[in-house]
Amino acid sequence: MQDQNRDRDDDIRYQEVATFDRFLDSHPEVAEQLRKDPSVVDSKEYMDDHAALRDFLEDHPAIRAELQRDPNAFMRDEARYERHEDFRDDHHDSNNEPRREDVTRFSQFLDSHREIQAQLMKDPSLADNETYLRDHPELRDYLRDHPEIREALQKNPDMFMGEVARLDRLDDRRDDRADNRDNNRNDDRNRNDDRNVDRDRGTDRRDMDRTRFDQFLDSHRETAEALRKNPDLCNNEEFLKTHPALQAYLQQNPDIRTQLKANPSAFVQQPTYEHREGGDSAAGFASFGAFLGGHANISDQLSKDPTLVKNQEFLQSHPELRTYLNAHPEVQQQLLQNPETFVKSAQQFNSTNGGSTVKNPTPNPKQPQ
C-alpha cells in the first residue's frame, strides 16, 4: 500500500511538473529566471511584475504549493523533465519507440529502486518474467498500475531500457557541465545534479544507523561507556565475546557493523541528539513510532513535511495528534527541536520493530470511562 501511494504521488508530481514545463516553454524569460533562482516565487514584487506566472499559479494551486514548499526541488524536477523532453525530440525517429513520458516515469521509479534498476539493465527481459515479478512485488505492482509501460517493456525490453540508460547518461553529462561552471558552494544545492539525491539518501541512512546504535547504547550503559572511551573495542573480538549483546546486535545489523569497522570513532562519538537523559530519546522514538503506526494518514503527511507538527492549523485538524503531544510533553519537546530527524527516527524505530512497538493509546476525551 505504501508503494502504491508513493507511485500515485509520483504520478501526480509528474503531471504537475509536465504542466509547469509547458507554461515555461511559452514564457522563456520567466523560465530562465526561475531556473537561476527558484526562490523568486516567494517575492511579491516579482510576482506583481510577472502577471502571467501569478495568474498561472492561482489557477494551479497544487503547483503553487509545491513551489512554495521547496522551489529548488520542484525546479530540479522540471529541469530533469526538460532534459528528457529534449532527448526524446533528438532521438525519436520511429513510431515504434517508447513514449517520452513512459521512459521518464519508469526512470523515476528506478531511481528509488536501485537493485531492480541494476538487474533490468543487465537483463531487460526480467520485466516480463513471472518468477522475477513475484519476487519483486514493488515492480509487479508498478507495472500493473502502468499498463502502457508494461506493454512497452514486453514489446521491446532492450530498446526501452536502452533509452532509460541513455537518458541517465545525458543527465550525468549535463550535471557534470553544471558542476564545472559553478564553484559557488551556496549554489551547489540548486544545481540540477540528481546524484545529490543518492548522496543525501546515503547521509540520511548513516544518520539513521547512528540513531539506532545510540538507542542500543542507551540500554547498555556499560558497553556505551567503554566504547565511547575506546571506540576501537567494537572491532575487538575479545571485547565482543565478553559483551554478547553487542556481538549479537552487530550480527543482526551488518550495515552498522560495516560503518563501525570503517570509522568507529566518528560513528560512536556522534549521537543524533547531544543532550539526551537516560533512554528518553529511544523511548520517545518508540512511543511516537507506535502512535504513527496507528495513524497512517498523519504518518504519511509528516513524512512529506515533518514541520507540520509546528503548524497550529494542522494540529487543530488532527486532534488525536494534538492530544497525544499534550499527553507526552517529552516527545513534543524533542519533536519540535528537530521534527525531520525525529519523525524519520520514530518511523524507522517502528519499522525495525515490525510495527509493534510499545503501545501508547491516545486518550480520547469523548470516550466514556
Sequence and secondary structure as in RCSB ss.txt:
>XXXX:A:sequence
MQDQNRDRDDDIRYQEVATFDRFLDSHPEVAEQLRKDPSVVDSKEYMDDHAALRDFLEDHPAIRAELQRDPNAFM
RDEARYERHEDFRDDHHDSNNEPRREDVTRFSQFLDSHREIQAQLMKDPSLADNETYLRDHPELRDYLRDHPEIR
EALQKNPDMFMGEVARLDRLDDRRDDRADNRDNNRNDDRNRNDDRNVDRDRGTDRRDMDRTRFDQFLDSHRETAE
ALRKNPDLCNNEEFLKTHPALQAYLQQNPDIRTQLKANPSAFVQQPTYEHREGGDSAAGFASFGAFLGGHANISD
QLSKDPTLVKNQEFLQSHPELRTYLNAHPEVQQQLLQNPETFVKSAQQFNSTNGGSTVKNPTPNPKQPQ
>XXXX:A:secstr
 HHHHHHHHHHHHHHHHHHHHHHHHT HHHHHHHHH GGGGG HHHHHH HHHHHHHHH HHHHHHHHH HHHHH
HHHHHHHHHHHHHHHH   TTS  HHHHHHHHHHHHT HHHHHHHHH GGGGG HHHHHH HHHHHHHHH HHHH
HHHHH HHHHHHHHHHHHHHHHHHHHHHHHH   HHHHTTS  THHHHHHHHHHHHHHHHHHHHHHHHT HHHHH
HHHH GGGGG HHHHHT HHHHHHHHH HHHHHHHHH HHHHHT  S SS  TTHHHHHHHHHHHHHHT HHHHH
HHHH GGGGG HHHHHH HHHHHHHHH HHHHHHHHHSHHHHHHHHHHHHHHTTT         TTS  
